[in-house]
Amino acid sequence: MEFILNNKKYSILNHELFINYLMVDNYFRHHYSKYDYDIRFDFVTPILNKDKVEFEDILEGTEVLEELIDRQEITFPPAGVSIDQISSDEFNISYQDLTFNNVRIGEAIPLLITLNSLVTYKPIVTLDQIKEELDNFIEKFRSYNNI
């Protein structure tokens, strides 16, 4: 998948995007989130129900994700996001009045997925709660990766 933000072209392999959706789903499904949101991505559920995951399972999930994106049932990246690359592996990501500085390359895509999930969540999540949740997400992500 390719997308353009701030007149700069970004790309991610579709199966990598699917894996990032799996990570974000896990974050909400297992209540690592600061607040309790019922955020689930139905298209990842089949892979979660398997005892053993094969690469073909990832590819099948990726195909479903691609179809959802083509039908515009999933939007990525979220509208209104600004990304500024500050080094070869760090970004500043902004949405409305929120700014997340020094977001590492491996954190950017799941952060954008989480942001989009919170922005489109019903009932509406306040910007303050979104900021708290995304700060919590980055903290959990970094502690998991021992960064």
N, C-alpha and C positions, 0 to 999 in steps of 0.2 A: 504494500500500500504506500502511496505517496500522497503527501499533502503539503500545502504551502501556507506558511504563517510568516507575517512580516516580510513578505517578498523573498523568503528563503524556502527552498525545497527540502523537505525531510522525507525519509523513507524508512519503512520497517517491513521486514518479512511478515507475511500474513500469519504464519504459524507462531512467530514470536509475539504478535499482537494477541493471538488466542491464548498463549501461555500467560501473558500479562493479565488477561481477563480472568484466568483461573486464579491467579494470585490475589486479585482484588476481590473476587467472589469468596475466597477463603478468608480474607480479612474480615468481611462482614458476616459470613456464615458462622464463623467460630468466635464471634463477638470480641475480636481484638479492637474493634472500634470504640471510640470514647463514648459515643451514644448508641442507642439501640435502633438501628435502621433495618428494615426488612428489604435489604438490597440483595438480590440474587440474579444471576444470569442463567436463565433456563437452558440456554444452548450449551452450557458447560456441565449440566447435571448428568448427562449420560456417561461422561468420562469419570465423574466422581463416584458413580455406582459400580465401577469396575474394580475387581481385586488386583488386576495387573494391567497397567497401561502400556500399550505398544505405541510406537511412533505413528502407525497407521491410524490409531485413535485420535492422535493430535491432528493429523491431516484431515480426518473426517470432521472434527470439530471446527477446523479452520474453514472448510468448505461451507459449513452452516453459517459461520461468522461472516464470510464473504457475501453470502446470499442476503443476510440481514443488512449488511452495509449497502449492498446494491439496491435493496428495497427501501433504504433510508429508515429502517426500523432502529438502527443504531447509528448514532452520529459520532464520528471521531475525526479530528479532535473536537472538543466542545467549542461552540461558537463564542466569540468574544475573548478568546485566549490570546495572549501575546507571549512569545518566547524569544528571549535574547540570549544568544550563546556568549558566555563570558570567558570561556577557555575551551580547550579541545574536548573536555569531558564534563563541563558544568554549564548550567543554564539558570537564568532568572525567568520564572514563569509568573505571569500576571493575569488576573481575571478581575475585572471591575476594580475595586479598591484593594484587592488582595494581592500580595506579592510574596513569592517563595524564592528566596535567594539561595544560590549555590546548590541547586538541585543537580545531583549527579546523573550521568547519562543513563544508568540503569534504573534510576528512580523516576525519570521523566514520564515515560509512557504509563506506568501504573498510577502515578500521581494524576495524570490527565484523565485516565479512566475513572478514578475515584472522584475527581472534581466533577466530571460530567454526570456521574451517578448521583452526586449530592445536589447538583444544580437542577436536575430533572426530577428529583424525588418529590413525591406528594405525601403528606403536606409539605409545604415549602420549608426549606432549611435556611436559616438566616446566614448572612455572610459571616457573622462572628462565629457561628457554629461550624460553618464550612472551614474557616481558618483553623479553628481548634482541631477539627477532625483531620485535616490535611497535615497539620503539624504532628499530630499523634501518629498518622500513617507513616510519615517520614521517620519518626523516632522508632516505631516498631520495625519498619523496613531495615533501617540501619542497624538496630540491635540484632535482628535476625541474621544479617550479613556480617556482623562483627566489624562494622566500619567505624 
